Amino acid sequence: MVTALDQTVVLTSRGTDARTAGIEDLRDVFRPSKLAFQKHKHFPSAASNRTRISKAETSTSARCARDTNDPFVYNNTRKFQCECHDLYEELVPYVEAWRWQKETVDRISTSVARGEEPPNCVILLQHPPVYTMGTRSSDAHLRFDKNHPPFELHKTERGGEVTYHGPGQLVMYPILNLRHQKTDLHWYLRTLEEVVIRALWSSCRLRASRIDGLTGVWIGDEKVAAMGVRVSRWITYHGLALNVTNDLAPFENIVPCGITDRRVGNIKQLLRQRHPLATWGNDISPVGMLQDDYELLEDATLLDRVHQSLLSEFAELFQMELVAPVNKGPQCIRHVHYDLEEKLRA
């Protein structure tokens, strides 16, 4: 459904299409890197950002080749620049990322009104634990006292119902001028879903799908990606959240996305259910590494692999040239160190 509010559109449309869910053999596809685990950086350098962007643009592992008949690709001969804020290792407070998005939308809208052609923007990050509600969220879907929530709770202007964000979940905020693509909100949401579906295939050989009448991405009957967007003067913001290694317990405090009869899952658990580590052989981790060290490496590797595929598929489907950002973001953004070791010890 599309609702117009003061020249701003909230998208809560429903998906169509369904595919067989499942997983292929991962022995030759997903092997944790044998590189030593490195501590995450507070402020990724421009060179580091460019390296990540280059990997995302050139990755060809299990890529779905572009097809002129592909309904998810707008076949334009021109690629548009998109500033890529690759902060996937960082925990950015929700309120600050929210403010950052709105400031970026205002900046792009102002430039467009002057007849300029500013670059698009995509932000990839994680959040500390937080619950967010959309424009049509119902308090009945909260299983706690709204005045005393277990984590921060924010009512936002995005479409969709209540959801949870937390460490180990990759959150992507595309801020795009849809006049460069298609001024079609249903196409936009379906294409966001397709980004996730293809990223899960290319990174992990997980066969994800849509469920008729529901928004998001699913593996079997478990929802792994939620979506809620806002569009103002055809400039998008908010976006998608993909559960990779995050704790699923906080979802028990809500009715996620208002769906009562289906579960929430994450990529790490789905991989383990189908391919327990014990069946992968003794060569999957460096000699001499303790199990706890491997657990750290596994989460870091999985997040890195999935995040690269997300950026790669995003650039492919939206025909974007990802570039290092000129606009570094507002001073209010405080990059919080994401320490996997502390998370596991907690």
C-alpha positions as CSV (number, residue, x, y, z in Angstrom):
1,M,0.0,0.0,0.0
2,V,1.2,3.5,-0.8
3,T,0.1,6.4,1.3
4,A,0.8,10.1,0.3
5,L,1.5,12.5,3.2
6,D,2.6,16.1,2.5
7,Q,4.4,15.1,-0.7
8,T,6.1,12.3,1.2
9,V,5.3,8.6,0.5
10,V,5.4,5.8,3.0
11,L,5.8,2.4,1.5
12,T,4.3,-0.7,3.0
13,S,3.6,-2.6,-0.1
14,R,3.4,-6.4,-0.1
15,G,5.7,-8.8,-2.0
16,T,4.8,-11.2,-4.6
17,D,6.7,-14.3,-6.0
18,A,7.9,-17.3,-4.1
19,R,10.9,-19.7,-4.6
20,T,11.9,-22.9,-3.1
21,A,14.0,-22.2,0.1
22,G,17.1,-24.2,0.9
23,I,20.9,-24.3,0.9
24,E,23.5,-25.7,-1.4
25,D,26.8,-27.5,-0.3
26,L,29.0,-24.9,1.4
27,R,32.3,-26.7,1.5
28,D,33.7,-24.9,-1.4
29,V,31.7,-21.7,-0.9
30,F,31.9,-20.6,2.7
31,R,35.1,-21.2,4.5
32,P,36.2,-18.9,7.3
33,S,39.4,-17.0,6.3
34,K,42.6,-18.2,7.9
35,L,43.7,-14.6,8.5
36,A,44.1,-13.6,12.1
37,F,41.1,-11.8,13.6
38,Q,41.7,-8.0,13.6
39,K,40.2,-5.5,15.9
40,H,37.6,-3.3,14.3
41,K,38.6,0.3,13.5
42,H,36.8,3.3,14.9
43,F,37.2,5.4,11.8
44,P,37.8,3.5,8.5
45,S,40.2,5.4,6.3
46,A,39.3,6.6,2.9
47,A,41.8,4.1,1.5
48,S,40.2,1.3,3.5
49,N,36.8,2.4,2.3
50,R,37.9,2.4,-1.3
51,T,39.3,-1.1,-0.9
52,R,36.0,-2.4,0.4
53,I,34.2,-0.6,-2.4
54,S,36.5,-2.1,-5.0
55,K,35.9,-5.6,-3.6
56,A,32.1,-5.1,-3.7
57,E,32.1,-3.8,-7.2
58,T,34.4,-6.5,-8.7
59,S,33.2,-9.6,-6.8
60,T,31.9,-12.2,-9.2
61,S,31.3,-15.1,-6.9
62,A,28.1,-16.8,-7.9
63,R,26.9,-13.5,-9.4
64,C,23.6,-13.4,-11.2
65,A,24.5,-12.0,-14.7
66,R,22.6,-8.9,-15.8
67,D,19.9,-9.8,-18.2
68,T,18.0,-7.2,-20.3
69,N,14.8,-9.1,-19.3
70,D,15.6,-9.0,-15.6
71,P,12.6,-7.2,-14.0
72,F,14.8,-5.9,-11.2
73,V,17.3,-4.1,-13.3
74,Y,16.5,-0.7,-14.8
75,N,18.4,-1.0,-18.0
76,N,20.0,2.4,-18.2
77,T,23.3,2.8,-20.1
78,R,24.6,5.2,-17.5
79,K,25.7,4.4,-13.9
80,F,25.1,7.0,-11.2
81,Q,27.6,7.8,-8.5
82,C,26.7,6.7,-5.0
83,E,28.8,7.7,-1.9
84,C,29.3,4.5,0.1
85,H,29.6,4.9,3.9
86,D,30.9,1.4,4.7
87,L,30.6,1.3,8.5
88,Y,29.5,-2.3,8.7
89,E,31.9,-3.0,11.6
90,E,30.6,0.0,13.6
91,L,27.8,0.3,16.1
92,V,26.2,3.7,15.4
93,P,23.4,4.9,17.8
94,Y,20.0,4.8,16.0
95,V,19.1,8.4,16.7
96,E,22.3,9.7,15.2
97,A,22.0,7.5,12.1
98,W,18.4,8.6,11.7
99,R,19.4,12.3,11.9
100,W,22.2,11.6,9.4
101,Q,19.8,10.2,6.9
102,K,17.4,13.1,7.2
103,E,20.2,15.6,6.8
104,T,21.4,13.7,3.7
105,V,17.9,13.7,2.2
106,D,17.6,17.5,2.8
107,R,21.0,18.1,1.2
108,I,20.2,16.0,-1.9
109,S,16.7,17.5,-2.3
110,T,18.1,21.0,-2.1
111,S,20.7,20.3,-4.7
112,V,18.2,18.7,-7.0
113,A,15.9,21.7,-6.6
114,R,18.8,23.9,-7.8
115,G,19.2,21.8,-10.9
116,E,22.3,20.0,-9.7
117,E,22.9,16.2,-9.8
118,P,24.3,15.2,-6.4
119,P,25.6,11.7,-5.8
120,N,23.3,9.2,-4.2
121,C,24.3,7.7,-0.8
122,V,24.3,4.3,0.8
123,I,25.1,3.7,4.5
124,L,25.9,0.3,5.9
125,L,26.3,-0.2,9.6
126,Q,25.1,-1.9,12.8
127,H,23.1,-0.4,15.7
128,P,23.2,-0.9,19.5
129,P,20.1,-2.7,20.7
130,V,17.0,-0.6,19.8
131,Y,13.3,-1.1,18.9
132,T,11.8,1.1,16.2
133,M,8.2,1.5,15.1
134,G,6.8,2.6,11.8
135,T,3.9,5.0,11.0
136,R,1.3,2.3,11.3
137,S,2.8,0.3,14.2
138,S,0.4,-0.8,16.9
139,D,1.3,-0.8,20.6
140,A,-0.5,-4.2,20.7
141,H,2.6,-5.6,19.1
142,L,4.8,-4.6,22.0
143,R,5.2,-7.2,24.7
144,F,6.5,-4.7,27.3
145,D,5.5,-1.4,28.9
146,K,6.0,1.3,26.3
147,N,7.1,3.7,29.1
148,H,9.7,1.3,30.4
149,P,11.2,-0.5,27.3
150,P,14.1,-3.0,27.7
151,F,16.0,-1.0,25.1
152,E,15.6,2.3,23.4
153,L,12.2,2.7,21.6
154,H,11.7,5.1,18.7
155,K,8.6,5.9,16.7
156,T,9.8,6.8,13.1
157,E,8.3,8.0,9.9
158,R,9.2,4.8,7.9
159,G,6.7,2.3,6.7
160,G,6.1,-1.0,8.4
161,E,5.6,-2.3,11.9
162,V,7.8,-2.7,15.0
163,T,11.2,-4.3,14.6
164,Y,14.5,-4.7,16.5
165,H,18.1,-3.7,15.6
166,G,21.2,-4.9,17.4
167,P,24.8,-6.0,17.0
168,G,25.4,-8.6,14.4
169,Q,22.6,-7.3,12.2
170,L,23.6,-5.4,9.0
171,V,21.5,-2.4,8.4
172,M,21.5,-0.7,4.9
173,Y,20.1,2.8,4.4
174,P,20.0,3.7,0.6
175,I,19.4,7.4,0.0
176,L,18.6,7.4,-3.7
177,N,17.0,9.7,-6.2
178,L,14.5,7.4,-7.8
179,R,14.2,9.8,-10.7
180,H,17.5,8.2,-11.9
181,Q,15.9,4.8,-11.8
182,K,12.2,4.3,-11.7
183,T,9.6,6.5,-9.9
184,D,7.9,3.3,-8.9
185,L,7.8,2.5,-5.2
186,H,6.8,-1.2,-5.7
187,W,9.7,-1.7,-8.0
188,Y,12.0,-0.1,-5.4
189,L,10.9,-2.4,-2.5
190,R,11.0,-5.5,-4.6
191,T,14.5,-4.6,-5.8
192,L,15.7,-4.1,-2.2
193,E,14.4,-7.6,-1.5
194,E,16.2,-8.9,-4.6
195,V,19.5,-7.3,-3.3
196,V,19.2,-9.4,-0.2
197,I,18.1,-12.6,-2.0
198,R,21.1,-12.4,-4.4
199,A,23.5,-11.4,-1.6
200,L,22.6,-14.5,0.4
201,W,23.1,-16.7,-2.6
202,S,26.5,-15.2,-3.6
203,S,27.9,-15.0,-0.1
204,C,26.6,-18.2,1.5
205,R,24.7,-20.2,-1.1
206,L,21.5,-19.7,0.9
207,R,18.4,-19.8,-1.3
208,A,16.1,-17.1,0.1
209,S,12.7,-16.1,-1.2
210,R,9.7,-13.9,-0.8
211,I,6.4,-14.9,0.7
212,D,3.2,-13.8,-1.1
213,G,1.5,-11.0,0.7
214,L,4.4,-10.3,3.1
215,T,7.3,-7.8,2.8
216,G,10.9,-8.9,3.5
217,V,13.1,-11.9,2.7
218,W,12.7,-15.4,4.1
219,I,14.5,-18.7,4.3
220,G,11.9,-21.4,4.7
221,D,9.5,-20.0,7.3
222,E,12.1,-17.8,9.0
223,K,12.3,-14.1,8.2
224,V,15.9,-13.0,7.9
225,A,15.5,-9.5,6.4
226,A,13.0,-6.7,7.3
227,M,12.3,-3.6,5.3
228,G,10.6,-0.2,5.9
229,V,11.3,2.9,3.8
230,R,10.2,6.5,3.4
231,V,10.3,8.4,0.2
232,S,10.3,12.2,0.1
233,R,10.1,14.0,-3.3
234,W,11.4,10.7,-4.7
235,I,14.4,10.6,-2.4
236,T,14.5,7.4,-0.4
237,Y,15.6,6.8,3.1
238,H,15.4,4.2,5.9
239,G,15.9,0.8,4.3
240,L,16.6,-2.9,5.2
241,A,17.9,-4.9,8.1
242,L,19.5,-8.4,7.6
243,N,20.0,-10.7,10.5
244,V,23.5,-12.2,10.2
245,T,24.9,-13.2,13.6
246,N,22.7,-11.2,16.0
247,D,21.0,-12.4,19.1
248,L,17.4,-13.2,18.3
249,A,16.1,-13.1,22.0
250,P,15.1,-9.4,21.8
251,F,12.6,-10.3,19.1
252,E,10.6,-12.2,21.7
253,N,9.6,-8.9,23.3
254,I,7.7,-7.8,20.2
255,V,5.6,-9.2,17.4
256,P,8.2,-8.6,14.7
257,C,6.7,-6.7,11.7
258,G,3.2,-7.5,13.2
259,I,3.5,-11.1,11.9
260,T,2.3,-13.6,14.6
261,D,2.6,-17.0,12.8
262,R,6.2,-17.0,11.5
263,R,9.6,-16.9,13.1
264,V,12.6,-14.7,12.9
265,G,16.0,-16.3,12.0
266,N,19.6,-15.3,11.3
267,I,22.1,-16.5,8.8
268,K,24.6,-17.9,11.3
269,Q,22.0,-20.3,12.8
270,L,20.6,-21.3,9.5
271,L,24.1,-22.3,8.2
272,R,24.8,-24.3,11.4
273,Q,21.5,-26.1,11.2
274,R,22.2,-27.4,7.8
275,H,26.0,-27.8,8.0
276,P,27.3,-28.3,11.6
277,L,30.9,-27.3,11.9
278,A,31.9,-30.9,12.8
279,T,31.0,-32.1,9.3
280,W,33.3,-29.6,7.5
281,G,36.6,-31.2,8.3
282,N,39.6,-30.2,10.3
283,D,40.9,-27.6,7.8
284,I,38.3,-24.9,8.4
285,S,40.3,-23.1,11.1
286,P,44.0,-22.2,11.6
287,V,46.0,-24.8,13.4
288,G,46.3,-24.0,17.1
289,M,43.2,-21.8,17.2
290,L,41.0,-22.4,20.2
291,Q,37.3,-22.9,19.7
292,D,36.6,-19.5,21.3
293,D,39.0,-17.9,18.8
294,Y,37.3,-19.7,15.9
295,E,33.9,-18.4,17.1
296,L,35.2,-14.8,17.0
297,L,36.7,-15.4,13.5
298,E,33.5,-17.0,12.2
299,D,31.3,-14.1,13.2
300,A,33.7,-11.5,11.8
301,T,34.2,-13.5,8.6
302,L,30.5,-14.0,8.0
303,L,29.6,-10.4,8.6
304,D,32.4,-9.3,6.2
305,R,31.4,-11.8,3.5
306,V,27.7,-10.9,3.6
307,H,28.3,-7.1,3.8
308,Q,30.5,-7.3,0.7
309,S,27.8,-9.2,-1.2
310,L,25.2,-6.7,-0.1
311,L,27.1,-3.8,-1.5
312,S,28.0,-5.7,-4.7
313,E,24.4,-6.7,-5.4
314,F,23.1,-3.2,-4.5
315,A,25.5,-1.6,-7.0
316,E,24.6,-4.2,-9.7
317,L,20.8,-4.0,-9.3
318,F,20.6,-0.2,-8.9
319,Q,23.4,0.4,-11.5
320,M,25.4,2.5,-9.1
321,E,29.1,3.4,-9.1
322,L,30.1,3.2,-5.5
323,V,32.6,5.9,-4.6
324,A,34.4,6.9,-1.4
325,P,32.3,9.6,0.4
326,V,33.1,13.3,0.1
327,N,30.3,14.1,2.6
328,K,31.7,12.4,5.7
329,G,28.5,12.6,7.7
330,P,27.6,15.0,10.6
331,Q,29.8,15.4,13.6
332,C,27.1,13.8,15.7
333,I,28.1,10.4,14.4
334,R,30.2,8.7,17.1
335,H,31.6,5.4,15.9
336,V,31.3,2.9,18.8
337,H,33.9,0.1,18.9
338,Y,32.3,-3.2,18.1
339,D,34.2,-5.8,20.1
340,L,33.0,-9.3,19.3
341,E,35.0,-10.7,22.2
342,E,33.2,-8.6,24.7
343,K,29.9,-9.5,23.1
344,L,30.6,-13.2,23.4
345,R,31.8,-12.9,27.0
346,A,28.6,-11.0,28.1
